[in-house]
Amino acid sequence: MASFPSFNVKRRVSIGGGSFPVWAGKGRELLYVTRDRKYFTAQIQMEPNLVTGTPKLLFSTVTSASQSLRFAVTADGERFLIVEAPKPTEPEESGIRVVLNWAEGLSRGQ
């Protein structure tokens, strides 16, 4: 992280690296994910000086290696949207089912 617009002051946010940083908490919190799918938060203070807090682990997920690490978070930082593959122990029926021509089925009373 660096001060803007001069970029004179730089601060490290993550301890072991991170990707896809997302602002939350009205710009007072930075969220990011690591390669091993751990989600962290770090408090950020901009005034009077740029200060970064110690990152704290929020949670971790289990996703396949082919899935993206990207995520979305609400402005308050309380809820996350993360794409995850179903666990191998879950039955196939737990997936998403797409129904084509559903309006035609309604007209037939099905």
Buried (B, 14 or more C-beta within 10 A) or exposed (E): BEEEEEEEEEBEBBEEEBEEBBBBBEEEBBBBBBEEBBBBBBBBEEEEEBEBBEBEEBEEBEEEEEEEBEBEBEEEBEEBEBEEEEEEEEEEEEEEEEEEEEEEEEEEEE
